[in-house]
């Protein structure tokens, strides 16, 4: 409760004609105010209906949220209509996403565009405050669903715009965004306990009240998304952060806390209990996969056991015993997988061996058959590549730390090797191109859909320090036939910087594209890096190649890979700081 939380809460139900009125936005911001007050030292400012003009919101953003100091948090929570408008000529983005204020469609007044909101956020985050933005609205009129329920969208504003609100020169906005839905969806209003609410705001309220302790944004999003799916099928909340590691920060700020990927199980009408992971996440289509289910708020004792009954590309159906409350979302932990894990040998510590023997990610083998060898002496463990003996990370201390590192390496290997042996998706649908700019020390990565149907795209970067990062905001994006996207760096520009860590001559990154016929969140596959051994050097590939013996599947997904090697050359006058080689794993000529 020590840090101050400055909150600007904007809710608009009473829009003037011809915009349609809403019914739950004011309810949402009042509930949000009570929720934030229960979890922080709150400094709130609430603007509703007629008070929520464009000028009032911009002024309050700067005057009220601008009070947030370096250790404080600023929250902008908007509930109302969203829309789109044409972007400026020459802008690579054809449309601006906007929030619609009460006077936005009046003569001489405009919606608040995403670029303007970014400029306002940059003013706050540039002073060191943590910024959370919650947008319970939508930005597109395509793919409208949910007949009979209110939707927080109004038609696009096609009036030409003279210019945009400007902020701090050269400042880059740093924030965490929780948005109600993807660009091709609409944000719904639903009835919860007799009160009209926005599906996202209601789900966040419910999740946070059931989790009184600290919760990361990633976990909050995962659990809230499951609740939204139950309230408004077809609506998927989005979590974005320009600095990818910020999604691991606790709600309302604080130090980043590394954590294992979180899986959730939720009840969906018409489908039963559903796990938010499928074949893409390593759930095999055959055999018996078991999970323990825990209460969302934590606890060390499982409340039920689940068995996978049907596997899709991104989700799996569960048989759950005993029966559980169908309105609650549960944390799911893998108990047993019917696929052999990474071959590991352990010498010198029976406790480490016993814990790894229970892990679904590894299988214990004799040292001569191991890909990973764990040698324990006097409480210190060294993890090496089996055949070569090369150290893979710095020495670990203690049983828990050693098991944690081995499982992280095994998880990295599993993601690296994951592939669909019989993909029904055409190869031209999985477009992945890398352009190298040695002068600027950057690469440009283009993902494209050259196939005949709409598909979902996600891309992971696997570093040789066992880090896995998701490179598309929100964990993935739908692309129509002929569409493409450029991966953007932390500065919002369509380029990525690859570096060689100090003390090393080269580094290798695997860019892995996943393409599927259904939506999924690639961030459930991410993990931070392990500290490299000293002296640091190029680790090369871990393991002896692709895992064999995985059951064949015809699930609707496929992958494509490009290996990017960054080399630090011997410096010479006029030489580039780095050079690269990108090898497409699907190109026989590479």
C-alpha positions in Angstrom: 0.0 0.0 0.0 3.1 2.3 0.0 3.1 3.5 -3.6 0.6 6.1 -4.8 -1.8 5.0 -7.5 -3.1 8.0 -9.6 -6.2 6.8 -11.5 -8.1 8.6 -14.2 -11.4 6.6 -14.7 -13.5 7.5 -17.7 -16.9 5.9 -18.3 -19.5 7.1 -20.8 -23.0 5.6 -21.2 -24.9 8.7 -22.4 -23.5 9.3 -25.9 -25.4 11.9 -28.0 -27.2 10.7 -31.1 -26.6 9.2 -33.6 -24.1 7.2 -31.4 -25.8 4.4 -29.5 -26.0 4.7 -25.7 -24.4 2.1 -23.5 -25.5 0.8 -20.1 -22.5 -0.5 -18.1 -19.6 1.9 -18.5 -20.4 4.1 -15.5 -20.9 0.9 -13.5 -17.5 -0.3 -14.6 -15.5 2.8 -13.5 -17.2 3.0 -10.1 -16.4 -0.7 -9.6 -12.8 -0.1 -10.8 -12.4 2.8 -8.3 -13.5 0.5 -5.4 -11.2 -2.3 -6.6 -8.2 0.0 -6.9 -8.9 1.6 -3.5 -8.8 -1.9 -1.9 -5.4 -2.7 -3.4 -3.5 0.6 -3.2 -3.2 4.1 -1.8 -5.5 5.5 -4.5 -5.6 9.1 -5.8 -8.7 8.9 -8.1 -10.3 11.2 -10.6 -13.5 10.0 -12.3 -15.1 11.5 -15.4 -18.5 10.2 -16.5 -21.0 11.0 -19.3 -21.2 14.8 -20.0 -18.0 15.5 -18.0 -15.9 13.1 -20.2 -15.1 15.6 -23.0 -11.9 15.3 -25.1 -10.5 18.5 -23.5 -11.4 17.3 -20.0 -9.7 13.9 -20.5 -6.5 15.3 -22.0 -6.3 18.0 -19.3 -6.9 15.4 -16.5 -4.3 13.1 -18.0 -1.6 15.7 -17.8 -2.7 17.4 -14.6 -3.9 14.4 -12.5 -1.9 11.5 -13.8 1.1 13.8 -14.3 1.5 13.9 -10.5 2.7 10.3 -10.5 6.4 10.2 -9.5 9.1 7.7 -10.2 7.8 5.1 -7.7 4.1 5.7 -8.4 1.6 4.1 -10.7 -0.7 5.9 -13.2 -3.9 4.1 -14.3 -6.0 5.2 -17.2 -9.2 3.1 -17.3 -11.6 3.9 -20.2 -15.0 2.3 -20.7 -17.1 3.4 -23.7 -17.1 3.3 -27.4 -14.1 2.6 -29.6 -13.7 3.2 -33.3 -11.2 3.9 -36.1 -10.2 6.7 -38.4 -8.0 7.0 -41.5 -4.3 7.6 -40.6 -2.3 10.4 -42.0 -0.9 10.1 -45.6 2.3 8.2 -45.6 1.6 6.4 -42.4 2.3 2.6 -42.8 -0.7 2.0 -40.6 -3.8 2.7 -42.7 -6.1 3.2 -39.7 -5.7 4.8 -36.2 -7.5 3.1 -33.4 -9.5 5.6 -31.3 -11.5 6.0 -28.1 -14.7 8.0 -28.5 -15.3 10.7 -26.0 -18.7 12.3 -25.3 -18.1 15.2 -27.7 -15.8 13.4 -30.2 -18.2 13.6 -33.1 -19.0 17.3 -32.6 -17.9 19.9 -35.1 -14.2 20.6 -34.6 -13.7 17.8 -32.1 -12.1 14.4 -32.7 -11.7 11.0 -31.1 -8.6 10.4 -29.1 -6.3 8.5 -31.4 -3.9 5.7 -30.3 -1.0 7.9 -31.3 -2.3 10.7 -29.1 -2.8 8.3 -26.2 0.8 7.1 -26.7 2.1 10.6 -26.5 0.2 11.3 -23.3 1.5 8.0 -21.8 5.1 8.9 -22.8 4.8 12.1 -20.8 4.0 10.1 -17.7 6.3 7.1 -18.2 9.1 9.3 -19.2 9.3 10.5 -15.6 9.6 7.0 -14.3 6.1 6.2 -13.3 4.6 2.8 -14.1 1.6 3.2 -16.4 -1.4 0.8 -16.8 -4.0 1.4 -19.5 -7.3 -0.5 -19.5 -9.5 0.0 -22.6 -12.9 -1.7 -22.3 -13.9 -0.7 -25.8 -13.3 -2.0 -29.3 -11.7 -0.5 -32.4 -13.2 -2.4 -35.4 -16.6 -3.0 -36.9 -15.7 -6.2 -38.7 -16.6 -9.6 -37.4 -19.5 -8.4 -35.3 -21.0 -11.1 -33.0 -23.3 -11.4 -30.1 -26.7 -10.4 -31.3 -28.8 -9.0 -28.5 -25.9 -7.8 -26.4 -24.6 -4.2 -26.4 -21.3 -3.7 -28.2 -18.9 -0.8 -27.4 -18.2 0.3 -31.0 -19.4 3.1 -33.2 -18.8 3.7 -37.0 -15.5 5.0 -38.2 -14.9 8.8 -38.3 -13.9 9.5 -41.9 -13.4 13.2 -41.4 -9.8 14.3 -42.4 -7.7 15.2 -39.4 -5.5 18.3 -39.4 -3.0 16.9 -36.9 -2.5 15.0 -33.7 -2.0 15.9 -30.1 1.8 16.0 -29.4 3.7 15.0 -26.4 7.3 14.9 -25.1 9.7 15.1 -28.1 11.4 11.8 -28.8 9.8 10.1 -25.7 8.9 6.4 -26.0 5.8 5.3 -24.2 6.3 2.5 -21.7 3.1 0.9 -20.4 1.0 -2.2 -19.8 -2.2 -2.3 -21.8 -5.2 -4.5 -21.1 -7.7 -4.2 -24.0 -11.1 -5.7 -24.2 -10.7 -7.5 -27.5 -8.7 -8.0 -30.7 -9.1 -5.7 -33.7 -11.5 -7.9 -35.5 -13.8 -8.3 -32.5 -16.2 -6.2 -30.5 -16.3 -5.5 -26.7 -19.5 -6.7 -25.1 -21.7 -5.6 -22.4 -23.1 -8.4 -20.3 -25.3 -8.8 -17.2 -23.4 -9.9 -14.1 -25.4 -10.4 -10.8 -28.2 -8.2 -12.2 -25.9 -5.3 -13.2 -24.8 -4.4 -16.7 -21.0 -4.5 -17.0 -18.3 -4.6 -19.7 -17.1 -8.2 -20.0 -13.4 -7.2 -19.6 -14.0 -4.9 -16.6 -16.2 -7.5 -14.9 -13.6 -10.3 -15.5 -10.8 -8.1 -14.1 -12.9 -7.2 -11.1 -13.8 -10.9 -10.4 -10.2 -12.1 -10.9 -8.6 -9.5 -8.7 -11.1 -9.9 -5.9 -10.5 -13.6 -5.8 -6.7 -13.0 -5.8 -6.0 -10.7 -2.8 -2.3 -11.1 -3.0 0.2 -10.1 -5.7 -0.6 -11.3 -9.3 1.4 -10.6 -12.5 -0.1 -9.0 -15.5 0.4 -12.2 -17.4 -1.5 -14.3 -14.9 -4.2 -11.6 -14.6 -4.7 -11.7 -18.3 -4.7 -15.5 -18.5 -7.3 -15.8 -15.8 -9.4 -12.9 -16.9 -9.4 -14.1 -20.5 -10.9 -17.4 -19.4 -13.6 -15.5 -17.5 -14.3 -13.2 -20.5 -14.7 -16.3 -22.8 -17.4 -17.6 -20.4 -19.2 -14.2 -20.3 -18.8 -13.3 -24.0 -17.8 -16.1 -26.3 -15.8 -14.8 -29.2 -14.2 -12.0 -27.3 -10.5 -12.3 -26.5 -8.8 -9.7 -24.2 -5.4 -8.5 -25.2 -2.3 -7.9 -23.1 0.4 -5.7 -24.6 3.6 -4.1 -23.3 6.3 -2.4 -25.4 8.9 -3.8 -22.9 8.0 -7.5 -23.1 9.2 -8.3 -19.6 6.7 -5.8 -18.1 3.9 -8.3 -18.4 5.7 -10.2 -15.6 5.4 -7.2 -13.3 2.8 -7.3 -10.5 -0.6 -5.6 -11.1 -0.1 -1.9 -10.3 3.7 -2.1 -10.5 6.6 -3.4 -8.6 9.6 -5.6 -9.4 9.4 -8.2 -12.2 8.9 -11.7 -10.7 10.0 -14.6 -13.0 7.5 -17.4 -13.0 6.7 -20.6 -14.9 4.1 -20.4 -17.7 0.6 -20.5 -16.4 -2.1 -22.7 -17.8 -5.8 -22.3 -17.0 -8.8 -24.5 -17.1 -12.3 -22.9 -17.5 -15.8 -24.1 -18.2 -17.2 -23.1 -21.6 -20.9 -23.6 -22.4 -21.2 -26.2 -25.2 -17.6 -27.5 -24.8 -17.2 -28.3 -21.1 -13.9 -27.9 -19.3 -11.3 -26.5 -21.6 -7.5 -26.1 -21.1 -5.9 -23.0 -22.8 -3.2 -25.2 -24.3 -3.1 -27.6 -27.2 -0.7 -29.3 -29.6 1.1 -26.0 -30.2 1.9 -26.0 -26.5 3.1 -29.6 -26.4 -0.1 -31.4 -25.4 0.1 -34.7 -27.5 -3.1 -35.9 -29.3 -2.7 -39.5 -28.2 -2.0 -41.1 -24.8 -3.0 -40.0 -21.3 -2.2 -36.4 -20.3 -3.0 -35.6 -16.6 -3.1 -32.3 -14.8 -3.7 -31.1 -11.3 -6.2 -28.2 -10.9 -5.7 -25.6 -8.2 -7.8 -22.6 -7.0 -7.0 -19.4 -8.8 -6.0 -17.6 -5.6 -3.2 -20.2 -4.9 -2.8 -23.0 -2.5 -0.5 -26.1 -2.5 -3.3 -28.7 -2.6 -5.0 -29.5 -5.9 -8.8 -29.4 -5.8 -9.3 -31.8 -8.8 -7.6 -34.0 -11.3 -8.1 -33.5 -15.0 -7.4 -35.8 -18.0 -7.2 -34.6 -21.6 -9.9 -36.1 -23.7 -9.5 -34.2 -27.0 -6.6 -32.0 -28.3 -6.9 -29.1 -30.8 -4.2 -26.8 -32.1 -4.5 -24.3 -29.2 -7.0 -25.8 -26.7 -7.8 -29.2 -25.2 -11.0 -30.6 -23.6 -10.8 -32.0 -20.1 -12.5 -34.6 -18.1 -12.5 -33.2 -14.5 -13.0 -35.2 -11.3 -14.5 -34.4 -8.9 -16.9 -31.8 -10.3 -15.9 -28.2 -9.8 -17.7 -24.8 -9.7 -18.3 -24.0 -13.4 -18.0 -20.2 -12.8 -14.5 -20.4 -11.4 -11.2 -20.5 -13.4 -8.6 -22.9 -12.1 -4.8 -23.0 -12.4 -3.6 -26.1 -14.3 -0.3 -27.9 -13.7 0.9 -30.8 -15.8 1.2 -34.0 -13.9 2.0 -36.5 -16.6 2.7 -36.4 -20.3 2.6 -39.5 -22.6 5.7 -38.3 -24.5 9.3 -38.9 -23.4 10.9 -35.7 -22.1 14.5 -34.6 -22.5 17.0 -37.3 -21.6 18.8 -36.2 -18.4 21.4 -37.9 -16.2 22.1 -36.9 -12.6 25.1 -37.8 -10.5 25.9 -36.9 -6.9 22.6 -35.8 -5.5 19.7 -38.1 -4.8 17.3 -35.2 -4.0 17.8 -33.6 -7.4 17.4 -37.0 -9.1 14.1 -37.7 -7.2 12.5 -34.3 -8.1 13.5 -34.6 -11.8 12.2 -38.2 -11.8 8.7 -36.7 -11.2 9.0 -33.9 -13.8 6.9 -34.4 -17.0 9.6 -32.4 -18.9 12.5 -34.8 -18.4 13.3 -38.6 -18.3 16.2 -40.0 -16.4 18.7 -42.0 -18.4 22.3 -43.3 -17.9 25.0 -40.7 -18.4 26.1 -42.2 -21.8 22.5 -41.7 -23.2 22.0 -38.2 -21.7 21.6 -34.9 -23.7 21.9 -33.0 -20.4 24.2 -34.1 -17.6 23.8 -32.7 -14.1 26.8 -33.2 -11.8 26.3 -32.3 -8.2 29.2 -31.8 -5.7 28.9 -30.2 -2.2 25.6 -28.4 -3.0 26.8 -27.1 -6.4 25.4 -28.4 -9.7 26.9 -28.1 -13.1 24.6 -28.6 -16.1 26.5 -29.7 -19.2 25.8 -30.9 -22.7 26.0 -34.6 -22.5 28.3 -35.6 -25.5 30.6 -32.6 -25.3 30.7 -31.7 -21.6 30.2 -27.9 -22.4 28.6 -26.0 -19.6 25.1 -24.6 -20.5 24.6 -22.1 -17.7 26.4 -20.9 -14.6 26.6 -23.3 -11.8 23.5 -23.7 -9.7 23.2 -23.9 -5.9 20.7 -26.0 -4.1 18.2 -28.6 -5.2 15.3 -26.3 -6.2 17.5 -24.0 -8.2 19.1 -26.9 -10.1 15.7 -28.6 -10.9 14.4 -25.2 -12.1 17.3 -24.7 -14.5 17.1 -28.2 -15.9 13.3 -27.9 -16.5 13.9 -24.5 -18.2 16.4 -26.0 -20.6 14.1 -28.9 -21.3 11.2 -26.6 -22.0 13.3 -24.6 -24.4 14.3 -27.7 -26.3 10.7 -28.9 -26.5 9.6 -25.5 -28.0 12.5 -25.5 -30.4 11.7 -29.0 -31.7 7.9 -28.6 -31.8 6.5 -29.3 -35.2 3.3 -30.7 -36.8 4.4 -33.7 -38.9 1.3 -33.5 -41.1 0.3 -29.8 -41.4 -2.8 -29.2 -43.5 -1.8 -25.5 -43.8 -0.2 -24.6 -47.1 3.5 -23.7 -47.0 2.8 -20.3 -48.7 0.6 -19.4 -45.7 3.6 -19.4 -43.4 5.5 -16.4 -44.8 8.6 -15.4 -42.8 11.3 -13.2 -44.3 14.3 -11.5 -42.6 16.0 -8.5 -44.0 19.5 -7.6 -42.7 20.7 -4.0 -42.3 24.3 -4.2 -41.3 24.8 -0.4 -41.4 22.1 0.2 -38.8 22.8 -3.0 -36.9 19.2 -4.1 -37.2 17.0 -6.7 -38.9 13.5 -6.4 -40.3 11.2 -9.4 -39.9 8.1 -9.7 -42.1 5.3 -12.2 -41.4 2.8 -12.8 -44.3 -0.2 -14.9 -45.2 0.2 -16.0 -48.8 -2.5 -18.6 -48.5 -6.2 -18.8 -49.3 -7.7 -18.4 -45.8 -7.5 -16.3 -42.7 -5.0 -17.7 -40.1 -3.5 -16.8 -36.7 0.2 -16.0 -36.5 2.6 -15.9 -33.6 6.4 -15.8 -33.6 8.9 -16.7 -30.8 12.6 -15.8 -30.5 14.6 -18.5 -28.9 18.0 -17.3 -27.7 21.0 -19.5 -27.0 20.7 -18.5 -23.3 17.4 -20.4 -23.2 15.2 -17.3 -23.3 11.9 -17.5 -25.2 10.3 -14.2 -26.1 7.0 -13.5 -28.0 7.6 -10.9 -30.7 4.0 -10.0 -31.7 2.1 -7.8 -29.3 -0.8 -9.6 -27.6 0.8 -13.0 -28.3 -0.3 -13.2 -31.9 -2.4 -11.7 -34.7 -4.9 -12.8 -37.3 -4.0 -12.2 -40.9 -6.3 -12.3 -43.9 -5.1 -13.7 -47.2 -2.6 -11.3 -48.7 -2.0 -9.5 -45.4 1.4 -9.1 -43.7 2.9 -7.5 -40.6 6.3 -6.2 -39.6 7.7 -7.1 -36.2 8.3 -3.9 -34.2 10.9 -3.2 -31.6 10.5 -1.5 -28.2 10.6 1.9 -29.9 7.6 1.0 -32.1 9.6 1.0 -35.3 9.5 -2.0 -37.7 13.0 -3.2 -36.8 14.7 -5.4 -34.3 18.1 -5.0 -32.7 20.2 -8.1 -32.2 23.2 -7.9 -29.9 26.2 -10.0 -29.0 26.5 -10.1 -25.2 29.7 -8.7 -23.7 32.5 -11.3 -23.6 31.2 -13.3 -26.6 32.1 -13.4 -30.3 28.7 -14.5 -31.6 25.1 -15.2 -30.6 22.4 -17.4 -32.2 18.6 -16.8 -32.2 16.0 -19.0 -33.6 12.9 -17.2 -35.0 10.0 -19.7 -34.9 6.7 -18.9 -36.6 3.5 -20.6 -35.5 0.5 -20.5 -37.8 -2.9 -21.9 -36.8 -6.5 -22.0 -37.7 -7.5 -21.0 -34.2 -6.3 -18.3 -31.8 -3.8 -18.8 -29.1 -1.5 -16.8 -26.8 2.2 -17.5 -27.6 3.2 -15.8 -24.4 2.3 -19.0 -22.4 5.5 -20.5 -24.0 7.8 -17.7 -23.0 10.5 -17.7 -20.3 13.5 -15.5 -19.2 17.1 -16.4 -19.9 19.5 -18.5 -17.8 22.8 -16.8 -16.9 25.5 -18.2 -19.2 28.6 -19.9 -17.9 31.7 -17.9 -17.3 33.6 -17.2 -19.5 30.6 -16.8 -21.8 30.8 -18.3 -25.3 28.7 -19.4 -28.1 26.7 -22.4 -26.8 25.6 -23.7 -30.2 22.5 -26.0 -30.5 21.5 -28.0 -27.5 20.6 -31.6 -28.1 21.1 -34.0 -31.0 18.3 -32.9 -33.3 14.5 -33.2 -33.5 12.7 -35.3 -30.9 11.5 -38.6 -32.5 8.5 -40.6 -31.5 6.0 -37.8 -31.3 2.6 -39.0 -32.4 1.4 -37.7 -35.8 -1.4 -35.2 -35.8 -3.5 -33.5 -38.4 -4.3 -30.5 -36.2 -4.6 -27.2 -38.0 -1.2 -25.7 -37.4 2.3 -25.5 -38.8 5.6 -23.9 -38.1 8.5 -22.2 -39.9 12.0 -21.3 -38.6 14.8 -18.9 -39.4 18.1 -19.1 -37.6 19.8 -15.7 -37.2 23.5 -15.7 -36.2 25.0 -12.4 -35.0 28.8 -12.1 -35.2 31.1 -9.5 -33.6 33.8 -9.1 -36.3 37.3 -7.9 -35.7 37.1 -4.1 -35.7 38.5 -2.3 -38.7 38.1 1.3 -40.0 34.7 1.7 -41.5 33.5 -1.8 -40.5 29.9 -2.5 -39.4 29.5 -3.1 -35.7 28.0 -6.5 -36.3 27.1 -8.8 -39.2 24.5 -11.5 -39.5 23.5 -14.6 -41.4 19.9 -15.7 -41.6 19.2 -19.3 -42.6 15.6 -20.3 -43.5 15.2 -23.9 -42.1 12.6 -24.6 -44.9 14.9 -23.5 -47.7 16.8 -26.5 -49.1 19.4 -24.2 -50.6 20.4 -22.6 -47.3 
